[in-house]
Amino acid sequence: MMRLDKYLKASRLIKRRTLAKEVCDQGRVLVNGRTAKAGTTVDVGDQITIRFGHKQVTVRVESLADSPRKQDAGSLYTLLEETSVENPEEAGSRL
């Protein structure tokens, strides 16, 4: 198990842990369909949905690692869905 903000940084889905925490605090991250805080624990098999501006990305956690090498970061998750969101405010109401 690992904190969500730490996982987002380790997997390089979000570049900095402080930014990952901010995105979580804004309610733009879901874990298994529920709004998640930065301290939410994630485990292998969990599904994470992140809304970045005009796109929404859903991934499945495949493995956990504290500090993987850059080229290995992509192996920590499987991309399930990447969609374009026309209006970020409308997307927020759907999440």
N, C-alpha and C positions, 0 to 999 in steps of 0.2 A: 504494500500500500504506500501511496505517496500523495503529498499535498498537490492539489490541482495546479496552483500557480507554479510550483516547482516542475511539475510534469510538462506544462505548456512551454516552459523555458527549455528544459532538457530535450524535448522533442523538436524544438525550434519552430513550433507552430506560432509562438510569439517570441520575439527576440530577447526581451528583458523581463525579469521576474517582476519588477515594479510595474511594468506595463501590463503584465498578465494579471496582477492583483487589481489594477484599476479597471480593466475590462470585466473582471469577475464582479467587482463592486458595483459596476453599472448595470448588472443583470444581463449581460450579453453572452453568457456562457451557460449551457445546460449540460448536466451529466445525467444520462439515462432519462431524459425528458423533464428533469427538474432544474429550476434555477439554482446555480451553484455559487458558493462563496469561494474565496481564494483558499481557505483552509479545508474545503471539502476533500475527502480522500478518494483517490481513484485507484482502481485495480484492473488487472488484465480482464478484458472482455467488456469493460464499460464503454459506453458510447458518449462522445463529447461533441456538442454542437457549439460553434463559435460564430458570432456575427461581427464581421469586419466591414464597416462602411457599407459598400454596395454588394457585398457577397456574404454568403453563409456557407460554412464548411462543417461537415459532419465526419468524424473519424471514429474508429474503434481502437481501443488501447490493446496493443499486441504484447508489449513488454514494458518493464519499468527499469530505468537506469538513472543513477544520480547525475553522472556527467559523461555521457557518451561522446565519442569523437564525432565531429561534424558530419562525416560521410555515413555514420551509423545512425544518426538521429531519425532519419526517415523510416528505419525499420521498427521504430517504437510504436507506429500506428499504421492503420490501413485507411486510406481515404474512401469513405463510403459515398459521399455526395458533396458536390460543390455547386451551389446555385447562385444566380445573380438576383439581387433584390433591387427593385426599381426605386422604392422610397424607403430609406432606413427607418423613418418614423413608423410607417405601416408595419414593417417587419418587427419592430419592437412590440407592437400590440399583439402580434401573432405568437411571440415567444412566451 
